[in-house]
Structures are given as structure tokens and as C-alpha cells.
């Protein structure tokens, strides 16, 4: 972990209009991946609009690696079914961290960066990196690919590690 920059806390808030993979519904959970790290939320049974509200923490060594987001339907007796995937880029968030803002001078709610939805990202609406209650936060609504419908809402936070390299 020589190159550890810090920890990215991904709050997986909810899924919206996810697809049916069982008879009438699905049992969705969300997986977050970067490099070799793979973390998942709890399963929400029988809900196409699950509220996970769960924080998953990834160690960040290489800010060039995208973070993968995958949604699955949990099945007890068969292999879990895919419910779409997305990815996001942490550069805008990391660039905001590099500003080393002074908490005493930046007004709460200041928008530091805006990322527009485009063909090269999975955003379904504008994503803002915001100064909120003394920390940098990025909200994201991701449109799932390789599936008929579904979105996932996330929120990013940063956790500094003592002794880590400076961002
Ligand atoms: Ca199922």
C-alpha cells in the first residue's frame, strides 16, 4: 500500500426503476469494484427501488482507475442474475481534493466542479462536487448499461489517512 492516497467512501443510496429478474420483482444488491477490491451492499428483497443507504470504503492508489458499479438479483438456488452495470471516473472528485480548501473561508454548499452527462460517462444527470459541512461531497446518478432500465444513486466522500501520500 505504498501508493495509498486515502480512502474513498462510496455511499450507495438507492436503486431506481431496476429490472425484474424473478417472477414479479428482484432482490437487488450493488457491488462496487476498483482494481482487485470488490465490496457489496446488503440485499434488499423484492424491491425494484431499493434503498441501500450503505457506505462502502475503497482504498485509492491509482486515481486513473474507474470505479465499477454492478447490480445483481440475489437468487438462492441459482446463479445471481445481472441487472446492469455502470462506471464512474474519480478525477473530478480528486481534483477538488487537490484544491486544499480552507474550511473557514469556503461557504457551505459551494459547487466546486460540475460534470455533465455525456456519451463517455454513465451519468444520467449533472453531477456536482460540492463543499458540504466541511468536506467535499459528490452526488451521482448513474444510468445502468447492458440492461433495459435502472439507475443507481451514489455519494462520494474522502477519508484522509495519516502517513498517506498527499493527493
Ligand atoms: Ca431473486
Boltz pocket constraint, residues with backbone or C-beta under 6 A from the ligand:
constraints:
  - pocket:
      binder: B
      contacts: [[A, 21], [A, 22], [A, 25], [A, 26], [A, 27], [A, 73], [A, 74], [A, 75], [A, 76]]
      max_distance: 6.0
